[in-house]
Amino acid sequence: MQIARFPVTWPIAEIAAGLNAYRPTTLVGYASALTVLAAEARAGRLRIAPRRIVSTAEPLAPHARSAIEQAFGAPLSNTWGTWEPWARASASRG
């Protein structure tokens, strides 16, 4: 599996250019970043066709879900995880 990372601190034009070149089949990101990418797709600056989208780490509002799914024509899943089990395991190892 190949993974390309595009930090949200980059200018949106650079992220869009990188994604256009990479052509991901799965798009993973924060809900707020995915919303910006959806706007770029609607404007024609982001031309990717992921088969699935995963929103992580932030609340995903219903209107944002709809906008993202419509912009990319792909289903979106919303997931949340925690590092607490890892932190406890690390702490117990000293």
N, C-alpha and C positions, 0 to 999 in steps of 0.2 A: 504494500500500500504506500502510495506517495502522499505526503502532506506538504502543503505550501502554507506559509503563515504570512498574514498581512496585518501588521499591528494597527489598531484603531487610531493610533497617534499619527499615522501617515496621512498626508493629504488625500482626500477622497479620489482625486484624479489618478494618483499613483496606485491606490488600491484597485480601482476599476481597471486600469491598464494591466496590472498584474493578474487579476482574475480573468480578464479577457484573453490573456496569453495562456494562462494555466488551464482554463476551461474545466472547472471542477464538476464532478458528478454529484458530490455532496457538499453542501455549504453549511458551515457551522459558525455561529457567532452569537454575540449578545443581541437581545431583542432590539435595542436602540441602534446598533450598527446594522442589523439586517433591515431595519426600517429605512435607513439612509441608502443602503444598497438597492432596496426596492425602488426608491425614488430615482436613483441613477438608471435602473433598468427601464423604468417608465419613460425617462427622458431620452433613452436610446444610447446612453454613454456606457452602459454595462450590458454586454451582449453574451450572457451565459445562459445555459439551460440545465441547471442542476436537476437531478431526478428526485432528490430529497433535500430538505432543509432542517437543520436542528438549531433551535434557540436554547441558549443556556444562560444561567447565572443571574438573569434579571426577570422581573415579572413580564409576562407577555399579554398585553391587552387584546381583547377580541378584535378591535379595529386594526391593530398592528398585524395580527395574524392574518386577517383577511387581505390586507394590502400586500403583505409579503407573498402569500400564496398566489394571489392574482398576478403580481408582477413577474413571478418566475414560473407560474403554471405547474407548481410542484407542491406536494403535501409537506406540511411543517409539523415537526414534533417538538414538544417543549420538555426539557429535562432539567433537573436540578440535582446537584451532588454536594457532598460535603467531604472535607478532609479530616474531620475530627477522629475517625478511626485510625487514620495514618498517624496523626499527631499523638494519640494515646500510645500506639505501638512504638513510636520513636522515643517517647518520654520514658517508657518502661525499659528500654534498652540502655538508657543512661547516657 
